[in-house]
Amino acid sequence: MRVLIIIFVILFSNESPNKESVYNYLTSIGCKHPEIVTAQSVLETGHYKSYSCRTRHNLFGLRYNHQYLIFNNWRESCDAYMSKV
């Protein structure tokens, strides 16, 4: 079982986001309007090509003390977004 979990983490932790995967994840964590939040992530990241998206895994331009937050993967960024709304 541990091997499967490790493989899953390796495969999906560095996965690049796309509209479908972001929408599906937002739906799975109970986002009230996943289509709107997905559209926001597309705009914020320039279709997931921005520096902040690629290196910080930050889909929404989230900041703390005037500095962009850095996440281990884009799903953490969605989780943080949901905790703020």
PDB file with SEQRES, HELIX, SHEET and CRYST1 records, atoms N, CA, C and O in Angstrom:
SEQRES   1 A   85  MET ARG VAL LEU ILE ILE ILE PHE VAL ILE LEU PHE SER          
SEQRES   2 A   85  ASN GLU SER PRO ASN LYS GLU SER VAL TYR ASN TYR LEU          
SEQRES   3 A   85  THR SER ILE GLY CYS LYS HIS PRO GLU ILE VAL THR ALA          
SEQRES   4 A   85  GLN SER VAL LEU GLU THR GLY HIS TYR LYS SER TYR SER          
SEQRES   5 A   85  CYS ARG THR ARG HIS ASN LEU PHE GLY LEU ARG TYR ASN          
SEQRES   6 A   85  HIS GLN TYR LEU ILE PHE ASN ASN TRP ARG GLU SER CYS          
SEQRES   7 A   85  ASP ALA TYR MET SER LYS VAL                                  
HELIX    1 AA1 ARG A    2  SER A   13  1                                  12    
HELIX    2 AA2 LYS A   19  SER A   28  1                                  10    
HELIX    3 AA3 PRO A   34  THR A   45  1                                  12    
HELIX    4 AA4 TYR A   51  ARG A   56  1                                   6    
HELIX    5 AA5 TRP A   74  LYS A   84  1                                  11    
SHEET    1 AA1 2 ARG A  63  TYR A  64  0                                        
SHEET    2 AA1 2 GLN A  67  TYR A  68 -1                                        
CRYST1    1.000    1.000    1.000  90.00  90.00  90.00 P 1           1          
ATOM      1  N   MET A   1       0.823  -1.198   0.000  1.00  0.00           N  
ATOM      2  CA  MET A   1       0.000   0.000   0.000  1.00  0.00           C  
ATOM      3  C   MET A   1       0.868   1.264   0.000  1.00  0.00           C  
ATOM      4  O   MET A   1       0.577   2.224  -0.714  1.00  0.00           O  
ATOM      5  N   ARG A   2       1.924   1.253   0.799  1.00  0.00           N  
ATOM      6  CA  ARG A   2       2.801   2.431   0.874  1.00  0.00           C  
ATOM      7  C   ARG A   2       3.436   2.735  -0.471  1.00  0.00           C  
ATOM      8  O   ARG A   2       3.588   3.898  -0.844  1.00  0.00           O  
ATOM      9  N   VAL A   3       3.804   1.699  -1.191  1.00  0.00           N  
ATOM     10  CA  VAL A   3       4.432   1.882  -2.503  1.00  0.00           C  
ATOM     11  C   VAL A   3       3.471   2.589  -3.447  1.00  0.00           C  
ATOM     12  O   VAL A   3       3.884   3.477  -4.193  1.00  0.00           O  
ATOM     13  N   LEU A   4       2.194   2.209  -3.429  1.00  0.00           N  
ATOM     14  CA  LEU A   4       1.206   2.862  -4.285  1.00  0.00           C  
ATOM     15  C   LEU A   4       1.032   4.325  -3.924  1.00  0.00           C  
ATOM     16  O   LEU A   4       0.901   5.171  -4.808  1.00  0.00           O  
ATOM     17  N   ILE A   5       1.029   4.627  -2.650  1.00  0.00           N  
ATOM     18  CA  ILE A   5       0.896   6.019  -2.211  1.00  0.00           C  
ATOM     19  C   ILE A   5       2.099   6.831  -2.658  1.00  0.00           C  
ATOM     20  O   ILE A   5       1.947   7.953  -3.142  1.00  0.00           O  
ATOM     21  N   ILE A   6       3.276   6.282  -2.504  1.00  0.00           N  
ATOM     22  CA  ILE A   6       4.493   6.988  -2.915  1.00  0.00           C  
ATOM     23  C   ILE A   6       4.485   7.224  -4.424  1.00  0.00           C  
ATOM     24  O   ILE A   6       4.820   8.317  -4.882  1.00  0.00           O  
ATOM     25  N   ILE A   7       4.110   6.216  -5.190  1.00  0.00           N  
ATOM     26  CA  ILE A   7       4.041   6.375  -6.646  1.00  0.00           C  
ATOM     27  C   ILE A   7       3.019   7.448  -7.004  1.00  0.00           C  
ATOM     28  O   ILE A   7       3.283   8.279  -7.873  1.00  0.00           O  
ATOM     29  N   PHE A   8       1.870   7.447  -6.359  1.00  0.00           N  
ATOM     30  CA  PHE A   8       0.840   8.447  -6.620  1.00  0.00           C  
ATOM     31  C   PHE A   8       1.366   9.851  -6.340  1.00  0.00           C  
ATOM     32  O   PHE A   8       1.157  10.766  -7.136  1.00  0.00           O  
ATOM     33  N   VAL A   9       2.043  10.018  -5.220  1.00  0.00           N  
ATOM     34  CA  VAL A   9       2.594  11.329  -4.860  1.00  0.00           C  
ATOM     35  C   VAL A   9       3.629  11.775  -5.878  1.00  0.00           C  
ATOM     36  O   VAL A   9       3.634  12.936  -6.287  1.00  0.00           O  
ATOM     37  N   ILE A  10       4.503  10.872  -6.292  1.00  0.00           N  
ATOM     38  CA  ILE A  10       5.532  11.220  -7.274  1.00  0.00           C  
ATOM     39  C   ILE A  10       4.899  11.598  -8.606  1.00  0.00           C  
ATOM     40  O   ILE A  10       5.304  12.579  -9.230  1.00  0.00           O  
ATOM     41  N   LEU A  11       3.921  10.835  -9.039  1.00  0.00           N  
ATOM     42  CA  LEU A  11       3.298  11.100 -10.336  1.00  0.00           C  
ATOM     43  C   LEU A  11       2.494  12.383 -10.362  1.00  0.00           C  
ATOM     44  O   LEU A  11       2.510  13.104 -11.359  1.00  0.00           O  
ATOM     45  N   PHE A  12       1.789  12.679  -9.277  1.00  0.00           N  
ATOM     46  CA  PHE A  12       0.851  13.782  -9.320  1.00  0.00           C  
ATOM     47  C   PHE A  12       1.316  15.043  -8.602  1.00  0.00           C  
ATOM     48  O   PHE A  12       0.717  16.099  -8.804  1.00  0.00           O  
ATOM     49  N   SER A  13       2.337  14.983  -7.788  1.00  0.00           N  
ATOM     50  CA  SER A  13       2.755  16.186  -7.080  1.00  0.00           C  
ATOM     51  C   SER A  13       3.402  17.200  -8.018  1.00  0.00           C  
ATOM     52  O   SER A  13       3.307  18.405  -7.783  1.00  0.00           O  
ATOM     53  N   ASN A  14       4.056  16.729  -9.075  1.00  0.00           N  
ATOM     54  CA  ASN A  14       4.706  17.638 -10.012  1.00  0.00           C  
ATOM     55  C   ASN A  14       3.906  17.818 -11.295  1.00  0.00           C  
ATOM     56  O   ASN A  14       4.377  18.448 -12.242  1.00  0.00           O  
ATOM     57  N   GLU A  15       2.712  17.273 -11.325  1.00  0.00           N  
ATOM     58  CA  GLU A  15       1.852  17.378 -12.490  1.00  0.00           C  
ATOM     59  C   GLU A  15       1.506  18.849 -12.752  1.00  0.00           C  
ATOM     60  O   GLU A  15       1.158  19.587 -11.831  1.00  0.00           O  
ATOM     61  N   SER A  16       1.604  19.255 -13.995  1.00  0.00           N  
ATOM     62  CA  SER A  16       1.225  20.617 -14.353  1.00  0.00           C  
ATOM     63  C   SER A  16      -0.293  20.724 -14.395  1.00  0.00           C  
ATOM     64  O   SER A  16      -0.973  19.807 -14.855  1.00  0.00           O  
ATOM     65  N   PRO A  17      -0.816  21.834 -13.919  1.00  0.00           N  
ATOM     66  CA  PRO A  17      -2.268  21.995 -13.936  1.00  0.00           C  
ATOM     67  C   PRO A  17      -2.796  22.260 -15.343  1.00  0.00           C  
ATOM     68  O   PRO A  17      -2.078  22.772 -16.202  1.00  0.00           O  
ATOM     69  N   ASN A  18      -4.040  21.909 -15.562  1.00  0.00           N  
ATOM     70  CA  ASN A  18      -4.775  22.310 -16.756  1.00  0.00           C  
ATOM     71  C   ASN A  18      -6.213  22.558 -16.314  1.00  0.00           C  
ATOM     72  O   ASN A  18      -6.584  22.235 -15.185  1.00  0.00           O  
ATOM     73  N   LYS A  19      -7.012  23.124 -17.192  1.00  0.00           N  
ATOM     74  CA  LYS A  19      -8.373  23.502 -16.806  1.00  0.00           C  
ATOM     75  C   LYS A  19      -9.167  22.334 -16.240  1.00  0.00           C  
ATOM     76  O   LYS A  19      -9.854  22.468 -15.228  1.00  0.00           O  
ATOM     77  N   GLU A  20      -9.066  21.198 -16.898  1.00  0.00           N  
ATOM     78  CA  GLU A  20      -9.849  20.041 -16.470  1.00  0.00           C  
ATOM     79  C   GLU A  20      -9.411  19.527 -15.098  1.00  0.00           C  
ATOM     80  O   GLU A  20     -10.248  19.230 -14.245  1.00  0.00           O  
ATOM     81  N   SER A  21      -8.094  19.423 -14.887  1.00  0.00           N  
ATOM     82  CA  SER A  21      -7.615  18.899 -13.602  1.00  0.00           C  
ATOM     83  C   SER A  21      -7.918  19.868 -12.463  1.00  0.00           C  
ATOM     84  O   SER A  21      -8.266  19.437 -11.364  1.00  0.00           O  
ATOM     85  N   VAL A  22      -7.790  21.161 -12.711  1.00  0.00           N  
ATOM     86  CA  VAL A  22      -8.108  22.147 -11.672  1.00  0.00           C  
ATOM     87  C   VAL A  22      -9.601  22.105 -11.354  1.00  0.00           C  
ATOM     88  O   VAL A  22      -9.989  22.088 -10.186  1.00  0.00           O  
ATOM     89  N   TYR A  23     -10.433  22.090 -12.386  1.00  0.00           N  
ATOM     90  CA  TYR A  23     -11.885  22.023 -12.180  1.00  0.00           C  
ATOM     91  C   TYR A  23     -12.262  20.764 -11.392  1.00  0.00           C  
ATOM     92  O   TYR A  23     -13.040  20.837 -10.440  1.00  0.00           O  
ATOM     93  N   ASN A  24     -11.717  19.621 -11.783  1.00  0.00           N  
ATOM     94  CA  ASN A  24     -12.035  18.369 -11.101  1.00  0.00           C  
ATOM     95  C   ASN A  24     -11.591  18.389  -9.643  1.00  0.00           C  
ATOM     96  O   ASN A  24     -12.303  17.902  -8.765  1.00  0.00           O  
ATOM     97  N   TYR A  25     -10.413  18.951  -9.388  1.00  0.00           N  
ATOM     98  CA  TYR A  25      -9.937  19.015  -8.005  1.00  0.00           C  
ATOM     99  C   TYR A  25     -10.804  19.957  -7.177  1.00  0.00           C  
ATOM    100  O   TYR A  25     -11.177  19.634  -6.049  1.00  0.00           O  
ATOM    101  N   LEU A  26     -11.123  21.114  -7.735  1.00  0.00           N  
ATOM    102  CA  LEU A  26     -11.975  22.056  -7.003  1.00  0.00           C  
ATOM    103  C   LEU A  26     -13.330  21.441  -6.684  1.00  0.00           C  
ATOM    104  O   LEU A  26     -13.872  21.651  -5.599  1.00  0.00           O  
ATOM    105  N   THR A  27     -13.875  20.686  -7.623  1.00  0.00           N  
ATOM    106  CA  THR A  27     -15.137  19.997  -7.382  1.00  0.00           C  
ATOM    107  C   THR A  27     -14.989  18.985  -6.247  1.00  0.00           C  
ATOM    108  O   THR A  27     -15.862  18.875  -5.386  1.00  0.00           O  
ATOM    109  N   SER A  28     -13.884  18.254  -6.254  1.00  0.00           N  
ATOM    110  CA  SER A  28     -13.677  17.212  -5.245  1.00  0.00           C  
ATOM    111  C   SER A  28     -13.504  17.771  -3.835  1.00  0.00           C  
ATOM    112  O   SER A  28     -13.790  17.074  -2.861  1.00  0.00           O  
ATOM    113  N   ILE A  29     -13.040  19.016  -3.709  1.00  0.00           N  
ATOM    114  CA  ILE A  29     -12.858  19.602  -2.374  1.00  0.00           C  
ATOM    115  C   ILE A  29     -14.026  20.509  -1.981  1.00  0.00           C  
ATOM    116  O   ILE A  29     -13.960  21.227  -0.984  1.00  0.00           O  
ATOM    117  N   GLY A  30     -15.095  20.464  -2.780  1.00  0.00           N  
ATOM    118  CA  GLY A  30     -16.319  21.160  -2.395  1.00  0.00           C  
ATOM    119  C   GLY A  30     -16.393  22.631  -2.746  1.00  0.00           C  
ATOM    120  O   GLY A  30     -17.105  23.384  -2.082  1.00  0.00           O  
ATOM    121  N   CYS A  31     -15.684  23.054  -3.761  1.00  0.00           N  
ATOM    122  CA  CYS A  31     -15.756  24.446  -4.197  1.00  0.00           C  
ATOM    123  C   CYS A  31     -17.178  24.745  -4.685  1.00  0.00           C  
ATOM    124  O   CYS A  31     -17.755  23.973  -5.450  1.00  0.00           O  
ATOM    125  N   LYS A  32     -17.726  25.861  -4.239  1.00  0.00           N  
ATOM    126  CA  LYS A  32     -19.106  26.207  -4.561  1.00  0.00           C  
ATOM    127  C   LYS A  32     -19.304  26.541  -6.037  1.00  0.00           C  
ATOM    128  O   LYS A  32     -20.329  26.182  -6.617  1.00  0.00           O  
ATOM    129  N   HIS A  33     -18.356  27.211  -6.641  1.00  0.00           N  
ATOM    130  CA  HIS A  33     -18.434  27.610  -8.054  1.00  0.00           C  
ATOM    131  C   HIS A  33     -17.117  27.252  -8.762  1.00  0.00           C  
ATOM    132  O   HIS A  33     -16.333  28.142  -9.093  1.00  0.00           O  
ATOM    133  N   PRO A  34     -16.874  25.967  -8.991  1.00  0.00           N  
ATOM    134  CA  PRO A  34     -15.574  25.560  -9.556  1.00  0.00           C  
ATOM    135  C   PRO A  34     -15.294  26.127 -10.937  1.00  0.00           C  
ATOM    136  O   PRO A  34     -14.134  26.343 -11.288  1.00  0.00           O  
ATOM    137  N   GLU A  35     -16.337  26.374 -11.733  1.00  0.00           N  
ATOM    138  CA  GLU A  35     -16.094  26.917 -13.074  1.00  0.00           C  
ATOM    139  C   GLU A  35     -15.551  28.339 -13.005  1.00  0.00           C  
ATOM    140  O   GLU A  35     -14.707  28.719 -13.817  1.00  0.00           O  
ATOM    141  N   ILE A  36     -16.020  29.116 -12.059  1.00  0.00           N  
ATOM    142  CA  ILE A  36     -15.548  30.497 -11.902  1.00  0.00           C  
ATOM    143  C   ILE A  36     -14.134  30.514 -11.345  1.00  0.00           C  
ATOM    144  O   ILE A  36     -13.288  31.274 -11.816  1.00  0.00           O  
ATOM    145  N   VAL A  37     -13.876  29.687 -10.351  1.00  0.00           N  
ATOM    146  CA  VAL A  37     -12.540  29.639  -9.739  1.00  0.00           C  
ATOM    147  C   VAL A  37     -11.519  29.099 -10.739  1.00  0.00           C  
ATOM    148  O   VAL A  37     -10.379  29.563 -10.773  1.00  0.00           O  
ATOM    149  N   THR A  38     -11.919  28.129 -11.547  1.00  0.00           N  
ATOM    150  CA  THR A  38     -11.024  27.618 -12.595  1.00  0.00           C  
ATOM    151  C   THR A  38     -10.696  28.716 -13.592  1.00  0.00           C  
ATOM    152  O   THR A  38      -9.539  28.880 -13.980  1.00  0.00           O  
ATOM    153  N   ALA A  39     -11.708  29.469 -14.007  1.00  0.00           N  
ATOM    154  CA  ALA A  39     -11.475  30.581 -14.937  1.00  0.00           C  
ATOM    155  C   ALA A  39     -10.523  31.605 -14.323  1.00  0.00           C  
ATOM    156  O   ALA A  39      -9.667  32.149 -15.019  1.00  0.00           O  
ATOM    157  N   GLN A  40     -10.667  31.867 -13.033  1.00  0.00           N  
ATOM    158  CA  GLN A  40      -9.760  32.792 -12.359  1.00  0.00           C  
ATOM    159  C   GLN A  40      -8.330  32.260 -12.391  1.00  0.00           C  
ATOM    160  O   GLN A  40      -7.389  33.021 -12.619  1.00  0.00           O  
ATOM    161  N   SER A  41      -8.164  30.962 -12.165  1.00  0.00           N  
ATOM    162  CA  SER A  41      -6.810  30.391 -12.182  1.00  0.00           C  
ATOM    163  C   SER A  41      -6.179  30.504 -13.565  1.00  0.00           C  
ATOM    164  O   SER A  41      -4.977  30.740 -13.686  1.00  0.00           O  
ATOM    165  N   VAL A  42      -6.992  30.334 -14.610  1.00  0.00           N  
ATOM    166  CA  VAL A  42      -6.491  30.473 -15.987  1.00  0.00           C  
ATOM    167  C   VAL A  42      -6.018  31.903 -16.224  1.00  0.00           C  
ATOM    168  O   VAL A  42      -4.939  32.117 -16.778  1.00  0.00           O  
ATOM    169  N   LEU A  43      -6.812  32.875 -15.811  1.00  0.00           N  
ATOM    170  CA  LEU A  43      -6.450  34.283 -16.005  1.00  0.00           C  
ATOM    171  C   LEU A  43      -5.234  34.674 -15.175  1.00  0.00           C  
ATOM    172  O   LEU A  43      -4.328  35.345 -15.671  1.00  0.00           O  
ATOM    173  N   GLU A  44      -5.214  34.257 -13.917  1.00  0.00           N  
ATOM    174  CA  GLU A  44      -4.108  34.623 -13.017  1.00  0.00           C  
ATOM    175  C   GLU A  44      -2.764  34.089 -13.497  1.00  0.00           C  
ATOM    176  O   GLU A  44      -1.725  34.709 -13.268  1.00  0.00           O  
ATOM    177  N   THR A  45      -2.786  32.939 -14.161  1.00  0.00           N  
ATOM    178  CA  THR A  45      -1.533  32.270 -14.525  1.00  0.00           C  
ATOM    179  C   THR A  45      -1.189  32.360 -16.002  1.00  0.00           C  
ATOM    180  O   THR A  45      -0.172  31.817 -16.433  1.00  0.00           O  
ATOM    181  N   GLY A  46      -2.020  33.038 -16.784  1.00  0.00           N  
ATOM    182  CA  GLY A  46      -1.767  33.082 -18.230  1.00  0.00           C  
ATOM    183  C   GLY A  46      -1.823  31.692 -18.836  1.00  0.00           C  
ATOM    184  O   GLY A  46      -0.908  31.267 -19.540  1.00  0.00           O  
ATOM    185  N   HIS A  47      -2.905  30.998 -18.555  1.00  0.00           N  
ATOM    186  CA  HIS A  47      -3.101  29.607 -19.018  1.00  0.00           C  
ATOM    187  C   HIS A  47      -2.032  28.679 -18.454  1.00  0.00           C  
ATOM    188  O   HIS A  47      -1.499  27.815 -19.151  1.00  0.00           O  
ATOM    189  N   TYR A  48      -1.733  28.880 -17.169  1.00  0.00           N  
ATOM    190  CA  TYR A  48      -0.807  28.028 -16.410  1.00  0.00           C  
ATOM    191  C   TYR A  48       0.629  28.089 -16.920  1.00  0.00           C  
ATOM    192  O   TYR A  48       1.378  27.120 -16.800  1.00  0.00           O  
ATOM    193  N   LYS A  49       1.008  29.234 -17.489  1.00  0.00           N  
ATOM    194  CA  LYS A  49       2.366  29.394 -18.021  1.00  0.00           C  
ATOM    195  C   LYS A  49       3.197  30.418 -17.253  1.00  0.00           C  
ATOM    196  O   LYS A  49       4.376  30.599 -17.559  1.00  0.00           O  
ATOM    197  N   SER A  50       2.616  31.086 -16.272  1.00  0.00           N  
ATOM    198  CA  SER A  50       3.337  32.142 -15.564  1.00  0.00           C  
ATOM    199  C   SER A  50       4.439  31.566 -14.669  1.00  0.00           C  
ATOM    200  O   SER A  50       4.431  30.387 -14.317  1.00  0.00           O  
ATOM    201  N   TYR A  51       5.366  32.421 -14.323  1.00  0.00           N  
ATOM    202  CA  TYR A  51       6.454  32.043 -13.423  1.00  0.00           C  
ATOM    203  C   TYR A  51       5.895  31.563 -12.087  1.00  0.00           C  
ATOM    204  O   TYR A  51       6.329  30.549 -11.541  1.00  0.00           O  
ATOM    205  N   SER A  52       4.928  32.312 -11.578  1.00  0.00           N  
ATOM    206  CA  SER A  52       4.352  31.969 -10.273  1.00  0.00           C  
ATOM    207  C   SER A  52       3.705  30.591 -10.301  1.00  0.00           C  
ATOM    208  O   SER A  52       3.791  29.844  -9.326  1.00  0.00           O  
ATOM    209  N   CYS A  53       3.076  30.258 -11.381  1.00  0.00           N  
ATOM    210  CA  CYS A  53       2.443  28.947 -11.519  1.00  0.00           C  
ATOM    211  C   CYS A  53       3.496  27.846 -11.643  1.00  0.00           C  
ATOM    212  O   CYS A  53       3.419  26.826 -10.957  1.00  0.00           O  
ATOM    213  N   ARG A  54       4.467  28.054 -12.510  1.00  0.00           N  
ATOM    214  CA  ARG A  54       5.447  27.007 -12.795  1.00  0.00           C  
ATOM    215  C   ARG A  54       6.420  26.761 -11.652  1.00  0.00           C  
ATOM    216  O   ARG A  54       6.804  25.614 -11.419  1.00  0.00           O  
ATOM    217  N   THR A  55       6.828  27.794 -10.937  1.00  0.00           N  
ATOM    218  CA  THR A  55       7.837  27.608  -9.893  1.00  0.00           C  
ATOM    219  C   THR A  55       7.258  27.647  -8.480  1.00  0.00           C  
ATOM    220  O   THR A  55       7.722  26.927  -7.596  1.00  0.00           O  
ATOM    221  N   ARG A  56       6.251  28.484  -8.270  1.00  0.00           N  
ATOM    222  CA  ARG A  56       5.656  28.585  -6.928  1.00  0.00           C  
ATOM    223  C   ARG A  56       4.422  27.706  -6.771  1.00  0.00           C  
ATOM    224  O   ARG A  56       3.943  27.497  -5.657  1.00  0.00           O  
ATOM    225  N   HIS A  57       3.908  27.192  -7.885  1.00  0.00           N  
ATOM    226  CA  HIS A  57       2.670  26.398  -7.895  1.00  0.00           C  
ATOM    227  C   HIS A  57       1.512  27.204  -7.315  1.00  0.00           C  
ATOM    228  O   HIS A  57       0.612  26.647  -6.686  1.00  0.00           O  
ATOM    229  N   ASN A  58       1.540  28.500  -7.527  1.00  0.00           N  
ATOM    230  CA  ASN A  58       0.551  29.430  -6.986  1.00  0.00           C  
ATOM    231  C   ASN A  58      -0.397  29.833  -8.114  1.00  0.00           C  
ATOM    232  O   ASN A  58      -0.028  30.617  -8.988  1.00  0.00           O  
ATOM    233  N   LEU A  59      -1.605  29.303  -8.093  1.00  0.00           N  
ATOM    234  CA  LEU A  59      -2.559  29.543  -9.189  1.00  0.00           C  
ATOM    235  C   LEU A  59      -3.358  30.826  -9.046  1.00  0.00           C  
ATOM    236  O   LEU A  59      -3.996  31.265 -10.003  1.00  0.00           O  
ATOM    237  N   PHE A  60      -3.335  31.431  -7.873  1.00  0.00           N  
ATOM    238  CA  PHE A  60      -4.237  32.558  -7.622  1.00  0.00           C  
ATOM    239  C   PHE A  60      -3.534  33.831  -7.168  1.00  0.00           C  
ATOM    240  O   PHE A  60      -4.194  34.790  -6.768  1.00  0.00           O  
ATOM    241  N   GLY A  61      -2.227  33.852  -7.225  1.00  0.00           N  
ATOM    242  CA  GLY A  61      -1.500  35.043  -6.794  1.00  0.00           C  
ATOM    243  C   GLY A  61      -1.628  35.286  -5.301  1.00  0.00           C  
ATOM    244  O   GLY A  61      -1.614  36.432  -4.851  1.00  0.00           O  
ATOM    245  N   LEU A  62      -1.752  34.215  -4.534  1.00  0.00           N  
ATOM    246  CA  LEU A  62      -1.916  34.343  -3.085  1.00  0.00           C  
ATOM    247  C   LEU A  62      -0.637  34.876  -2.462  1.00  0.00           C  
ATOM    248  O   LEU A  62       0.468  34.460  -2.810  1.00  0.00           O  
ATOM    249  N   ARG A  63      -0.816  35.819  -1.520  1.00  0.00           N  
ATOM    250  CA  ARG A  63       0.329  36.455  -0.861  1.00  0.00           C  
ATOM    251  C   ARG A  63       0.133  36.497   0.638  1.00  0.00           C  
ATOM    252  O   ARG A  63      -0.985  36.409   1.147  1.00  0.00           O  
ATOM    253  N   TYR A  64       1.255  36.634   1.333  1.00  0.00           N  
ATOM    254  CA  TYR A  64       1.260  36.863   2.772  1.00  0.00           C  
ATOM    255  C   TYR A  64       2.391  37.823   3.052  1.00  0.00           C  
ATOM    256  O   TYR A  64       3.522  37.598   2.621  1.00  0.00           O  
ATOM    257  N   ASN A  65       2.097  38.894   3.773  1.00  0.00           N  
ATOM    258  CA  ASN A  65       3.091  39.938   4.054  1.00  0.00           C  
ATOM    259  C   ASN A  65       3.771  40.434   2.780  1.00  0.00           C  
ATOM    260  O   ASN A  65       4.993  40.582   2.742  1.00  0.00           O  
ATOM    261  N   HIS A  66       2.991  40.686   1.752  1.00  0.00           N  
ATOM    262  CA  HIS A  66       3.450  41.229   0.470  1.00  0.00           C  
ATOM    263  C   HIS A  66       4.381  40.296  -0.296  1.00  0.00           C  
ATOM    264  O   HIS A  66       5.070  40.746  -1.212  1.00  0.00           O  
ATOM    265  N   GLN A  67       4.423  39.014   0.050  1.00  0.00           N  
ATOM    266  CA  GLN A  67       5.241  38.055  -0.685  1.00  0.00           C  
ATOM    267  C   GLN A  67       4.347  36.932  -1.187  1.00  0.00           C  
ATOM    268  O   GLN A  67       3.441  36.474  -0.491  1.00  0.00           O  
ATOM    269  N   TYR A  68       4.621  36.502  -2.401  1.00  0.00           N  
ATOM    270  CA  TYR A  68       3.846  35.404  -2.968  1.00  0.00           C  
ATOM    271  C   TYR A  68       4.110  34.122  -2.189  1.00  0.00           C  
ATOM    272  O   TYR A  68       5.246  33.824  -1.818  1.00  0.00           O  
ATOM    273  N   LEU A  69       3.054  33.381  -1.953  1.00  0.00           N  
ATOM    274  CA  LEU A  69       3.184  32.103  -1.268  1.00  0.00           C  
ATOM    275  C   LEU A  69       3.735  31.057  -2.229  1.00  0.00           C  
ATOM    276  O   LEU A  69       3.453  31.089  -3.427  1.00  0.00           O  
ATOM    277  N   ILE A  70       4.511  30.144  -1.700  1.00  0.00           N  
ATOM    278  CA  ILE A  70       5.096  29.055  -2.479  1.00  0.00           C  
ATOM    279  C   ILE A  70       4.491  27.749  -1.974  1.00  0.00           C  
ATOM    280  O   ILE A  70       4.480  27.478  -0.774  1.00  0.00           O  
ATOM    281  N   PHE A  71       3.992  26.952  -2.907  1.00  0.00           N  
ATOM    282  CA  PHE A  71       3.362  25.686  -2.570  1.00  0.00           C  
ATOM    283  C   PHE A  71       4.163  24.530  -3.159  1.00  0.00           C  
ATOM    284  O   PHE A  71       4.916  24.704  -4.117  1.00  0.00           O  
ATOM    285  N   ASN A  72       3.991  23.362  -2.578  1.00  0.00           N  
ATOM    286  CA  ASN A  72       4.668  22.161  -3.082  1.00  0.00           C  
ATOM    287  C   ASN A  72       4.052  21.668  -4.383  1.00  0.00           C  
ATOM    288  O   ASN A  72       4.732  21.050  -5.202  1.00  0.00           O  
ATOM    289  N   ASN A  73       2.760  21.942  -4.574  1.00  0.00           N  
ATOM    290  CA  ASN A  73       2.065  21.562  -5.803  1.00  0.00           C  
ATOM    291  C   ASN A  73       0.838  22.460  -5.958  1.00  0.00           C  
ATOM    292  O   ASN A  73       0.442  23.149  -5.018  1.00  0.00           O  
ATOM    293  N   TRP A  74       0.248  22.446  -7.139  1.00  0.00           N  
ATOM    294  CA  TRP A  74      -0.864  23.353  -7.421  1.00  0.00           C  
ATOM    295  C   TRP A  74      -2.103  23.028  -6.595  1.00  0.00           C  
ATOM    296  O   TRP A  74      -2.919  23.917  -6.351  1.00  0.00           O  
ATOM    297  N   ARG A  75      -2.268  21.793  -6.161  1.00  0.00           N  
ATOM    298  CA  ARG A  75      -3.428  21.438  -5.337  1.00  0.00           C  
ATOM    299  C   ARG A  75      -3.390  22.162  -3.992  1.00  0.00           C  
ATOM    300  O   ARG A  75      -4.430  22.568  -3.473  1.00  0.00           O  
ATOM    301  N   GLU A  76      -2.191  22.322  -3.431  1.00  0.00           N  
ATOM    302  CA  GLU A  76      -2.054  23.077  -2.182  1.00  0.00           C  
ATOM    303  C   GLU A  76      -2.511  24.517  -2.372  1.00  0.00           C  
ATOM    304  O   GLU A  76      -3.084  25.117  -1.463  1.00  0.00           O  
ATOM    305  N   SER A  77      -2.261  25.065  -3.542  1.00  0.00           N  
ATOM    306  CA  SER A  77      -2.707  26.418  -3.847  1.00  0.00           C  
ATOM    307  C   SER A  77      -4.239  26.488  -3.837  1.00  0.00           C  
ATOM    308  O   SER A  77      -4.816  27.444  -3.320  1.00  0.00           O  
ATOM    309  N   CYS A  78      -4.886  25.478  -4.407  1.00  0.00           N  
ATOM    310  CA  CYS A  78      -6.355  25.416  -4.385  1.00  0.00           C  
ATOM    311  C   CYS A  78      -6.871  25.283  -2.966  1.00  0.00           C  
ATOM    312  O   CYS A  78      -7.859  25.920  -2.601  1.00  0.00           O  
ATOM    313  N   ASP A  79      -6.217  24.465  -2.165  1.00  0.00           N  
ATOM    314  CA  ASP A  79      -6.615  24.285  -0.764  1.00  0.00           C  
ATOM    315  C   ASP A  79      -6.508  25.614   0.002  1.00  0.00           C  
ATOM    316  O   ASP A  79      -7.392  25.968   0.781  1.00  0.00           O  
ATOM    317  N   ALA A  80      -5.417  26.333  -0.235  1.00  0.00           N  
ATOM    318  CA  ALA A  80      -5.228  27.624   0.436  1.00  0.00           C  
ATOM    319  C   ALA A  80      -6.291  28.628  -0.021  1.00  0.00           C  
ATOM    320  O   ALA A  80      -6.829  29.382   0.789  1.00  0.00           O  
ATOM    321  N   TYR A  81      -6.584  28.630  -1.308  1.00  0.00           N  
ATOM    322  CA  TYR A  81      -7.629  29.518  -1.842  1.00  0.00           C  
ATOM    323  C   TYR A  81      -8.953  29.231  -1.152  1.00  0.00           C  
ATOM    324  O   TYR A  81      -9.649  30.153  -0.726  1.00  0.00           O  
ATOM    325  N   MET A  82      -9.302  27.944  -1.041  1.00  0.00           N  
ATOM    326  CA  MET A  82     -10.573  27.558  -0.418  1.00  0.00           C  
ATOM    327  C   MET A  82     -10.605  27.935   1.071  1.00  0.00           C  
ATOM    328  O   MET A  82     -11.675  28.224   1.608  1.00  0.00           O  
ATOM    329  N   SER A  83      -9.464  27.935   1.730  1.00  0.00           N  
ATOM    330  CA  SER A  83      -9.457  28.297   3.151  1.00  0.00           C  
ATOM    331  C   SER A  83      -9.617  29.795   3.362  1.00  0.00           C  
ATOM    332  O   SER A  83      -9.926  30.241   4.467  1.00  0.00           O  
ATOM    333  N   LYS A  84      -9.407  30.570   2.305  1.00  0.00           N  
ATOM    334  CA  LYS A  84      -9.526  32.033   2.397  1.00  0.00           C  
ATOM    335  C   LYS A  84     -10.916  32.540   2.074  1.00  0.00           C  
ATOM    336  O   LYS A  84     -11.269  33.653   2.466  1.00  0.00           O  
ATOM    337  N   VAL A  85     -11.725  31.745   1.360  1.00  0.00           N  
ATOM    338  CA  VAL A  85     -13.064  32.204   0.957  1.00  0.00           C  
ATOM    339  C   VAL A  85     -14.125  31.778   1.938  1.00  0.00           C  
ATOM    340  O   VAL A  85     -15.302  32.083   1.745  1.00  0.00           O  
TER     341      VAL A  85                                                      
END                                                                             
